């Protein structure tokens, strides 16, 4: 544009200089942006950030806090708290136990969400015949089901121990898909208990999962 309209632009060298400066800023951001983002996250979270994963659907971040008995791990999805290892057992007990207690049978279970395998861990204690998990993010499940190494070090051992390797159970079947749309594919099946373990409705894509239409 500048080359074509060179003679018609007033103070053309000022415009050229501005473009050069902007290009320089973009190059600096390209080179340092990731490290700056990590430094900012380190300041935002009170605990040490030990794992960052950007998936197709969300940013997964794990923090670690040293404690006397066991280190405390906290998982954040897009900056929102998903769980803390110090108290997640209470949340998942209240999610799983009441439904399982009142169900006439507990042989065939569906969990919508629950990619961390923590609700699954509690469900398996009831000795079901089959558990189906409908989860959006495959990388989320892989983080909690498959050993991940970085620089020769196992980086997700604490997470695998937290859900007691629940995904390795032969009774577990994982289906990947959007809960709102994919749940229709499961409508022809019968389940004794259906558990919904999803993040809080803090985004339009999640809001529709807390609707009459979805639960119907």
ABEGO torsion letter per residue (X at the ends): XAAAAAAABBGAAAAAAAAAAAAAAAAAAAAAAAAAAAAAAAAABABBBABBBBBAABBBBBBBBBBAABBBBBBBBGGBBABBAAAAAAAAAAAAAAAAAABABAABBBBBEGAAGAAAAAAAAAGBABBBBBBABAAAAAAAABBBBBGGBBAAAAAAAAAGGAAABAABBBBBEBAAAAAAAAAABBBABBBBBBBBBABAAAAAABBAAAAX
